[in-house]
Amino acid sequence: MSARIIDGKSIAAELRGRIAQATASLTAAHKVTPCIAVVLVGDDPASTVYVRSKAKAVAEAGMRTFDRKLPAATNEAELRAVIAELNADRAVSGILVQLPLPPQIDAHRIISSIDPAKDVDGFHPINVGRLASGLPALVPCTPLGCVMLAKTVHTSLAGFDAVVVGRSNIVGKPVAQLLLAENCTVTIAHSKTRDLPAVCRRADLLVAAIGRPETVRGDWIKPGATVIDVGINRVAGEAGKPKLVGDVAYDEAAAVAGAITPVPGGVGPMTIACLLLNTLRATCAQNGLAEPAI
Ligand code: GUN
């Protein structure tokens, strides 16, 4: 069997096109333009690249964006003052504080200081709790993208055995909550799980968010399963040239799975598209407007 490739790049491009249309209608009808403030503390190279690509996508969707770049030595009180200012600014619909933060800053306290209505990352405890309670919430972007990709393969995920490998607050836990809301039977596996390959082999839908390259092997996969690979790992390729690989051994897995996301070009592009979607949703909610159908 050779798996269907889930083309996240083109699915995300289509989604971004629909979001741009909805944004244009919102601006034309209500004179409201979504605006996202991206806060970057320090000059971590990976974060700088992420922030630049986010800003480009936001602008392409017809939204406004501005970056607040703060020095690496910024303390927690200074960062909280910036967030308080953005919370109070009615022109700002979304606030994204790029993680990781420098060690002198407590990320949990910072995330909790963002207005939950502007929390387009979906990391605030209020949004986490709302998602877990089945209430409308701003939902973390990568997990939302994973579920959207799975739903391009299956119109309903109800009754699926879903296995999520990884228990981070950013991906593993929220993707498990979203899959539960889709009526999957969800298992969260992690580094202490006994016989991880056997647990993975039960999955009709396998989400790999481990953060270690090519950990999930072909013989961990149930024939015909849908595999969503969240990993982005830089490894040495041919002649030592760096290349990106996922948390799944792609060639082995593609020979067994029914459908699989590639790396790059799978989950990654969906994360930014979902950030735009959250920003649009947040803007509508803040202005008492119905959410447009996307
Ligand atoms: N750093 C890596 N991924 C993310 C993300 O999704 N949101 C934020 N704010 N920081 C990140």
Boltz pocket constraint, residues with backbone or C-beta under 6 A from the ligand:
constraints:
  - pocket:
      binder: B
      contacts: [[A, 96], [A, 97], [A, 98], [A, 99], [A, 100], [A, 121], [A, 141], [A, 142], [A, 170]]
      max_distance: 6.0
